[in-house]
Amino acid sequence: MSDSAAPPPFIRIGPKLLSSPVILSVPHAGRDYRPELVRASRLSRALLETLEDRLVDRLVWQATAAGAATFVVRSPRAEIDLNRDEREIDPALIAPPLPPGSIVQSPRTRGGIGLIPSRITGVGAIWRQRIPRAELARRVQEIHRPYHEALDAALSEARDRFGAAVLLDCHSMPPRSQGGGEAQSAVIFGDRHGTSAGPELVDAAIAAARAMGYRTACNAPYAGGYIAGRHGRPDRRIHAIQMEIDRAVYLDAELREPGPGFADACRLVAAVVAALEERLLGSDQAIAAE
C-alpha cells in the first residue's frame, strides 16, 4: 500500500523553461529504500544497493548546472526498473499469476533483472515472498508510467523549442575484466544499433569522451535498453543515447563512494552534453530534417 506522505518517485532538476535540447535521464541511482521494501527482501540493504548505478545522480550535476533538464529517479532499482518494459516481468514473481498475454519474456527476465528484479547474480533470490499483483500495479502506475510520461513531455517540448531533442540516458556498469591484456572501454554509448539516434550525435558523444582521454565503444556490450528504445524517434526529431560509465573510473576501490576520478567523470558527462548541444544547435538542420 502506498504512503501518501512518501516523496515523489523522481525529481526534475533544471529550468522550467528549457534552455537546452539535451534532456538527462538517471533511472538507476535511486536510494530511497522504503522500510516495507527492505523488510520484504531476504537480502540486506547493502546487497540491494549493488543493483544501483552507484552515485550516477551526482555525476550529472555539472551538466545540470549548465542548463540541461535532468530527471532523477528516487525509487531504487530493486523496487522497479525504469529501463524495462512494464510487461517485462518474471511470471513466477507475481501472485496471483498474471495472464500470459500481459507479460513479455526476455533474457533479462530469465536472468532475474526484469521490471522487478528477482535475483542478484552470485547471491540468489531477492524477495521472501511473491509480490502481490496489486503492489506491482502500484509501482507501475506511481513510478514507471509517470517517469516515462515526464520524459515524453520534456523531449517533445525540447523538440518544439529547438527543432530537435536528444535524451542522454545515464548509467554505470560493473568494472570490466581486462581480457588478453587489452584495456577495456571505460565509456560505452548505445543507440540501439543505429535506431534510436542519428549517427552524427553518437559520433559527437564519442568524440567528446575520447577528447577527455576515455576509451570508448558503441553498442558493445550495451546497446541501450527500454528507455532509449522507447524515447528515441529520429524520424520525429527526438533522439536517445544510452551512456554507460565504468564504476571503477569514478568510485573508490569498494565501489561505494566517490573515488579519485569522480570530478573527471562529472566533467565527462558535461562535455558529452555540450557536444550534443553543439551538434544540434550548431547544425545546419541536417539532424532536424531527419
KEVEX-549668 format. One record per residue: x, y, z of N, C-alpha, C in turn. Coordinates in steps of 0.05 Angstrom, whole numbers, padded with zeros to 5 digits, always signed. Each point is the difference from the previous one (the first is absolute). Layout:
% residues N
XYZXYZXYZ...
% end
This chain:
% residues 290
+00017-00024+00000-00017+00024+00000+00018+00025+00000-00007+00020-00016+00016+00023-00002-00004+00018+00024+00021+00016+00006-00001+00019+00022-00004+00028-00012-00023+00014+00007-00006+00026-00011+00021+00021+00007+00016-00005+00021+00021+00018+00008+00026-00005-00013+00002-00021-00016+00025-00008-00012+00009+00021-00020+00026+00004-00004+00010+00020-00019-00006-00010-00028+00000+00018-00020-00005-00008-00027+00022-00020-00010-00007-00018-00018+00019-00021-00008+00023+00010-00017-00003+00025-00011+00022+00011-00015-00001+00030+00002+00022+00014-00006+00001+00029+00001+00010+00010-00027-00009+00024-00007+00010+00014-00023+00017+00023+00010+00024+00002-00011+00018+00021+00007+00006+00017-00025+00000+00026+00003+00006+00017-00024-00021+00021-00003+00003+00017-00020-00019+00023-00004-00027-00010-00009-00021+00015+00008-00026-00007-00009-00003+00004-00031+00012+00022-00009+00001+00005-00029+00026-00012-00010-00001-00020-00017+00024-00014-00009+00019+00019-00013+00026-00004+00007+00021+00016-00012+00019-00017-00016-00006-00026-00002+00018-00018-00014-00018-00021-00014+00009-00010-00024-00015-00021-00013+00007-00028+00011+00019-00001+00020+00008-00025+00012-00015-00005+00026-00012-00023+00003-00014-00008+00024+00016-00024+00012+00005+00001+00026+00015-00021+00013-00020-00018+00016+00005-00026-00001-00015-00020+00015+00019-00015+00017-00007-00003+00026+00016-00016+00019-00020-00020+00013-00004-00023-00011-00021-00018+00009+00009-00021+00021+00026-00003+00005+00008-00023+00016+00017+00008+00025-00002+00026+00008+00017+00009+00023-00017+00006+00024-00026-00007+00000-00017+00006+00023+00008-00014+00025-00001+00015+00023+00008-00011+00026-00021+00003+00021-00025+00005-00008-00022+00003+00020-00013-00027+00005+00013-00015+00017-00010-00028+00006-00022+00002+00021-00024-00006-00008-00023+00000+00019+00005-00023+00021-00007+00004+00025+00003-00021+00020-00014-00026-00009-00023+00003-00012-00015-00024-00009+00015-00016-00020+00015+00014-00018+00016-00013-00020+00023-00016+00012+00013+00012+00019+00023-00013+00013-00010-00024+00016-00023+00002+00013-00011-00022+00016-00008-00023-00019-00009+00006-00023-00009-00021-00019+00024-00015-00012+00024+00011+00002+00023-00013-00012+00013-00020+00020+00010-00022-00011+00016-00018+00016+00029+00008+00001+00007+00021-00015+00027+00010-00001+00002+00026+00015+00024+00007+00008+00005+00026+00014-00003+00023-00020-00004+00024+00012-00001+00023-00017+00026+00004-00016+00023-00007+00012+00026+00003-00013+00000-00017-00026-00012-00024+00001+00000-00016-00023-00020+00011-00021-00023+00010+00009-00019+00013-00018+00014+00023-00015+00017+00014+00014+00014+00023-00012+00018-00008-00023+00008-00025-00001+00017-00008-00023-00014+00001-00026-00027+00001+00000-00015+00004-00024+00001+00028-00011+00009+00019+00016+00000+00028-00007+00022+00006-00021-00004+00021-00015+00021+00014-00015+00011+00020+00020+00019-00009+00016+00007+00015+00024+00009+00029-00006-00014+00019+00013+00006+00028+00000+00000+00014-00027-00012-00013-00020-00002+00013-00026-00016+00026+00002-00019+00002+00018-00015+00024+00004+00018+00024+00007+00023-00006+00013+00019+00021+00007+00019+00007-00023+00003-00018-00019+00017+00006-00023-00011+00021-00019-00026+00004+00001-00013+00018-00020-00002+00029+00010+00010+00006+00023-00005+00027+00011+00011+00022-00018+00024-00004-00011+00012+00021-00016-00016+00005-00026-00009-00021-00012-00017+00003-00024-00026+00013+00007-00012-00007+00023-00025+00012+00009+00004+00029+00006+00022+00007+00013+00006+00028+00007+00003+00017-00025+00008-00013-00022+00003+00015-00025-00026+00003-00015-00022-00012+00010-00026+00005-00011-00015-00024-00011+00011-00024+00000-00014-00023-00010-00020-00010+00020-00025-00003-00008-00021-00011+00018+00006-00029+00006-00002-00008+00025+00008-00026+00008-00022-00013+00017-00006-00025-00007-00020-00016+00015+00015-00022+00015-00002+00000+00027+00014-00018+00017-00021-00017+00015+00001-00026-00003-00018-00018+00014+00009-00002+00029-00018+00003+00019+00006-00003+00028-00005-00029+00009-00020-00013-00011-00005-00027+00007+00023-00018-00009+00008-00019+00017+00023-00017-00008-00007-00020-00022+00020-00009-00013-00004-00020-00022-00012-00025+00012+00006-00007+00025-00011-00024+00012-00031+00001+00000-00011+00024+00002-00029+00003+00001-00012-00003-00028+00011+00014-00019-00009-00002-00028+00021+00011-00018+00004-00013-00023+00020+00008-00019-00012+00016-00022+00006+00026-00001-00011+00018-00020+00010-00005-00028+00021-00017-00002+00012-00006-00027-00010-00027-00010-00024-00007+00008-00013-00024-00009-00029+00006-00009-00009-00015-00020-00028+00002-00008-00017-00009+00025-00023+00014+00004-00016-00007+00023-00012-00028-00002+00002-00013-00023-00009-00028-00002+00023-00020+00003+00024+00009+00004+00024-00017+00000+00003-00011+00029-00016-00020+00006-00003-00010+00027+00005-00030+00002+00014-00008+00021+00004-00028+00006-00027-00011+00010-00014-00018-00015-00027-00008+00008-00001-00014+00027+00023-00012+00008+00000-00015+00026+00002+00019+00024+00004+00026-00006+00004+00019+00022-00026+00012+00011-00021-00001-00015-00025+00014+00006-00022-00019+00009-00015+00008+00020-00023-00016+00010-00024+00018+00004-00024-00008-00010-00004-00023-00017+00013+00004-00027+00005-00022-00015+00014+00002-00025-00014+00019-00020+00016+00013-00016-00010+00018-00020-00009-00016-00025-00020+00010-00015-00008-00014-00024+00024-00002-00019+00003-00023-00014+00023-00004-00017+00004+00022-00021-00022+00011-00011+00002+00020-00020+00009+00028+00010+00002+00003+00026+00007+00026+00012+00029+00003+00006+00016-00020-00005+00029+00001+00006+00016-00005-00025+00025+00010+00001+00019-00004-00022+00025-00013+00012+00006-00023-00010+00024-00015+00010+00024+00009-00016+00023+00001+00013+00025+00009-00013+00023-00012+00016+00025+00001-00012+00023-00009+00015+00003+00014+00027-00009+00025+00002+00002+00015+00025-00019-00012+00021-00024-00006-00007-00018-00012+00020+00010-00027+00009+00010-00016-00019+00011-00026+00007+00025+00002+00017+00014+00023-00002+00024+00004+00016-00006+00014+00027-00026+00005+00005-00007+00012+00026+00002+00030+00000+00002+00014-00023+00003+00029+00000-00022+00012-00018-00025-00008+00004-00022+00011-00015-00010+00025+00014-00025+00007-00005-00012+00024+00011+00003+00001+00031-00005-00022+00013+00006-00003+00028+00023-00020+00003+00024+00008+00007+00022-00019+00003-00008-00022+00019+00007-00024-00007-00007-00023+00017+00025-00015+00011+00023+00004-00012+00024-00013+00009+00024+00018-00005+00021-00004+00017+00025+00013-00004+00021-00021-00005+00014+00003-00022+00020-00020-00008+00020-00005+00023+00004-00026+00006+00019-00008+00021-00011+00002+00028-00024+00010+00002-00012+00004+00027-00025-00017+00003-00018+00002-00020-00024-00016+00000-00026+00017-00001-00022-00013+00008-00026+00013-00001-00001+00024+00019-00014+00021-00008-00002+00025+00016-00023-00001+00020-00023-00009-00009-00024+00004+00016-00008-00024+00017-00011+00005+00023-00009-00022+00018-00025-00014-00011-00017+00016-00012-00025-00011-00011-00005+00013-00028-00020-00012-00014-00008+00012-00025-00012+00028+00005+00002+00017-00020-00010+00027+00002-00029+00000-00008-00018+00011+00017-00028+00001-00007-00005+00016-00026-00019-00010-00015-00006+00013-00026-00007+00030+00004-00014+00006+00022-00008+00027+00006+00024+00018+00005+00021-00011+00012+00024+00015+00005+00015+00005-00026+00001-00019-00017+00012+00003-00026-00014+00023-00015-00027+00000+00000-00015+00020-00013+00006+00028+00011+00003+00002+00027+00006+00025+00012+00026+00011-00009+00021-00017-00001+00026+00009-00009+00000+00010-00029-00015-00014-00017-00002+00008-00028-00014+00027-00002-00023+00002+00014-00016+00024-00003+00012+00024+00014+00014-00004+00022+00010+00023+00016+00029+00007-00007+00015-00018-00012+00029+00006-00005+00006-00003-00030-00005-00023-00012+00009-00005-00027-00014+00018-00020-00026+00000-00001-00015+00016-00020+00005+00030+00003-00002+00011+00025+00005+00029+00002+00028+00008-00009+00020-00016+00005+00027+00007-00008+00002+00002-00031-00011-00020-00013+00002+00000-00030-00018+00021-00012-00022+00006+00013-00017+00022-00010+00015+00026+00003+00015+00004+00022+00015+00024+00004+00022+00003-00020+00014-00022-00006+00020+00001-00021-00012+00007-00027-00023-00013-00007-00013+00006-00025-00007+00030-00002-00010+00011+00021-00008+00028-00001+00024+00018-00003+00021-00005+00015+00024+00017-00002+00013-00002-00027+00002-00024-00012+00012-00003-00026-00017+00013-00022-00026-00002+00002-00017+00014-00019+00003+00030+00002+00001+00010+00025+00004+00029+00004+00027+00009-00012+00021-00016+00005+00026+00008-00010+00000-00001-00031-00012-00020-00011-00001-00002-00030-00015+00024-00011-00022+00007+00012-00016+00022-00010+00015+00027+00003+00016+00002+00021+00014+00025+00005+00025+00003-00016+00015-00022-00004+00026+00001-00012+00002-00013-00028-00022-00013-00008+00000-00013-00026+00007-00030+00001+00014-00007+00022+00007-00028+00004+00007-00003+00030+00000-00025+00010+00007-00005+00027+00015-00026+00002+00015-00003+00022+00014-00025+00004-00001-00007+00030-00006-00025+00006+00000-00010+00027+00027-00014+00005+00014+00008+00021+00024-00014+00008-00007-00016+00025-00002-00027-00003-00008-00017+00021+00025-00010+00014+00004+00009+00025+00025-00003+00014+00000-00025+00019+00020-00017-00004+00003-00025+00015+00029-00004+00008+00005-00020+00017+00027-00009+00005+00000-00031-00002+00024-00010-00006+00003-00029-00004+00021-00011+00020-00003-00026+00007+00021-00012+00017+00027+00001-00014+00021+00001+00016+00027+00000-00012+00003-00024-00019+00013+00005-00023+00002-00020-00020+00027-00013+00002+00001-00027-00003+00025-00015+00002+00019+00008-00023+00025-00001+00005+00020+00007-00020+00008-00026-00015-00015-00005-00021+00006-00025-00015+00023+00003-00020+00018-00019+00000+00022-00001-00019+00019+00023+00003+00001+00013+00023+00018+00022+00005-00008+00026-00013-00023+00001-00013-00009+00024-00014-00020+00016+00018+00005+00025+00003-00017+00017+00017-00028+00000-00011-00020-00002+00018-00028+00001-00008-00010+00029-00001-00021+00004-00016-00011+00026-00002-00013+00008+00026+00005+00025+00008-00011+00011+00025-00027+00013-00004-00006+00007-00025-00026+00013-00006-00012-00013-00024-00025-00008+00002-00013-00013-00023-00026+00015-00006-00002+00007-00025-00025+00013-00009-00016-00020-00016-00027+00002+00004-00018-00018-00014-00022+00015-00014-00004-00007-00025-00022+00012-00016-00018-00021-00012-00002-00022+00014-00017-00022-00010+00007-00008-00028+00027-00001-00005+00010-00008-00026-00010+00018-00022+00002+00026+00005-00006+00020-00020-00029+00007-00003-00017-00009+00019-00029+00005-00003-00011+00022+00018+00014+00007+00021-00011+00019+00019+00012+00028-00002+00021+00004-00016+00012+00026-00002+00014+00003-00027+00002+00024-00009+00015+00006-00024+00030-00006+00004+00014-00010-00020+00028-00007+00003+00018+00024+00006-00008+00024-00009+00016+00024+00006+00001+00006+00029-00022-00006+00014-00002+00005+00029+00017-00020+00015-00001-00025-00008+00016-00020+00013+00030+00006-00004+00007+00007-00024+00028+00007-00006+00009+00024+00017-00018+00019+00004+00008+00024+00017+00004-00009+00029-00017-00018+00010+00003-00009+00028+00027-00015+00003+00005-00018-00019+00025-00016+00001+00024+00018-00001+00000+00020-00018+00023+00018-00003+00005+00016+00025-00022+00008+00014+00003+00016+00024+00013-00017+00022-00008-00026+00002+00012-00017+00021+00029-00006-00007+00006-00006-00025+00027-00006-00007+00019+00024+00003-00011+00024-00004+00016+00024+00004+00009+00004+00029-00015-00012+00018+00007+00001+00028+00017-00024+00009+00007-00017-00019+00018-00022+00006-00013-00026+00007-00027-00003-00004-00014-00025+00007-00001-00018-00024+00005-00025+00004-00004-00020-00021-00030-00005-00002-00009-00001-00025-00029-00002-00005-00006-00024-00018-00026-00007+00001-00010-00020-00019-00029+00007-00005-00012-00012-00021-00028+00006-00007-00015-00026-00003-00021-00003+00015-00019-00023-00002+00011-00027+00009+00024-00001+00010+00011-00026+00009+00015+00005+00026-00008-00013+00022-00022-00020+00001-00028+00012+00007-00002+00026+00002-00026+00013+00007-00009+00017-00023-00023-00008-00012-00010+00015-00023-00022+00019+00006-00008+00001+00026-00023+00017+00007-00024-00018+00008-00015+00009+00020-00022-00016+00009-00027+00012-00007-00020-00005+00017-00027+00009-00006-00002+00030-00003+00014+00015+00017-00002+00029-00001+00008+00011-00027+00023-00009-00010+00010+00010-00026-00019-00010-00022-00009-00024+00002-00018-00011-00021-00027+00013+00000-00011+00007+00023-00026+00013+00001+00001+00029-00009+00020+00014+00010+00000+00029-00005+00015+00009-00024+00018-00016-00010+00015+00007-00024-00016-00003-00025-00007+00022-00013-00016+00000-00024+00012+00020-00020+00022-00007-00012+00014+00019-00018-00018+00011-00022-00020-00017-00009-00018+00010-00021-00018+00022+00010-00002+00003+00027-00016+00022+00012+00018+00021+00012+00026-00001-00007+00020+00019+00010+00004-00001+00030-00004-00024+00011+00006-00006+00028+00019-00024+00000+00024+00004+00012+00020-00020+00000+00006-00009+00029+00011-00024+00003+00006-00010+00026+00026-00016-00001+00018+00006+00019+00026-00014+00002+00003-00010+00028+00008-00025+00003+00007-00010+00027+00030+00003+00004+00007+00009+00024+00028+00004+00007+00007-00017+00025+00019-00018-00002+00009-00016+00022+00028+00007+00007+00005+00005+00026+00027+00007+00010+00009-00022+00019+00024-00010-00004+00011-00020+00018+00002+00011+00028-00011-00014+00020+00000+00010+00027+00028+00003+00012+00019-00016-00010+00027+00001+00010+00013+00027-00006-00010+00014-00020+00014+00025-00007-00009+00024+00017-00023-00003+00015-00008+00023+00016-00006-00007+00029-00001-00026+00007-00004-00008+00028+00026-00009+00013-00002-00004+00026+00023-00010+00015+00003-00030-00004+00020-00012+00013+00006-00028-00005-00024-00018+00008-00016+00008+00020-00023-00015+00008-00025+00005-00017+00003+00018-00019-00022+00007-00019-00024+00011+00015+00005+00016+00021-00022+00011+00016+00001+00031+00002+00023+00011+00002+00002+00029+00003+00016+00012-00023-00001+00027-00003+00016+00012-00021+00029-00006+00003+00013-00006-00023+00028-00006-00001+00015+00023-00014+00026-00005-00005+00017+00021-00012-00010+00011-00027-00014-00017-00015-00009+00008-00026-00028+00012-00001-00011+00006+00024-00028+00009+00001-00004+00028-00014+00017+00018+00006-00002+00027-00012+00003-00001-00030+00018-00017-00009+00004-00003-00030-00025-00011-00012-00013-00019+00013-00024-00012-00011-00023+00020-00001-00001+00018+00019-00020+00022-00001+00005+00017-00025+00026+00006-00004+00007+00017-00024-00006-00016-00026+00004-00026+00001-00006-00016-00023-00030+00002-00008-00018-00003+00019-00028+00002-00007-00007+00028-00011+00011+00020+00013-00005+00027-00010+00011+00005-00028+00024-00012-00006+00012+00003-00026-00017-00014-00021-00011-00023+00006-00017-00014-00019-00025+00016-00005-00013+00011+00021-00023+00016-00004+00006+00024-00017+00022+00014+00005+00008+00023-00015+00004-00007-00030+00012-00023-00005+00004-00009-00027-00026-00005-00015-00019-00013+00015-00026-00005-00012-00015+00026-00006+00002+00019+00019-00013+00026-00004+00012+00014-00025+00026+00000-00002+00013+00013-00022-00008-00013-00027-00002-00027+00001-00007-00013-00025-00029+00006-00009-00018+00003+00020-00027+00006-00007-00004+00030-00006+00010+00017+00018-00005+00029-00004+00018+00012-00021+00023-00012-00004+00018+00011-00021-00003-00013-00027-00020-00019-00001-00004-00014-00025-00013+00017-00021+00004-00007-00025-00014+00013-00022-00027-00013-00005-00011-00011+00022-00026-00013+00000+00001-00027-00014+00024-00011-00002+00001-00028-00011-00013-00019+00018+00004+00003+00027-00012-00017+00019-00030+00006+00001-00007+00026+00002-00028+00007+00003-00017-00009-00024+00012-00004-00023-00015-00007-00023-00003-00030-00003+00013-00016+00018-00001-00029-00004-00028-00010+00004
% end
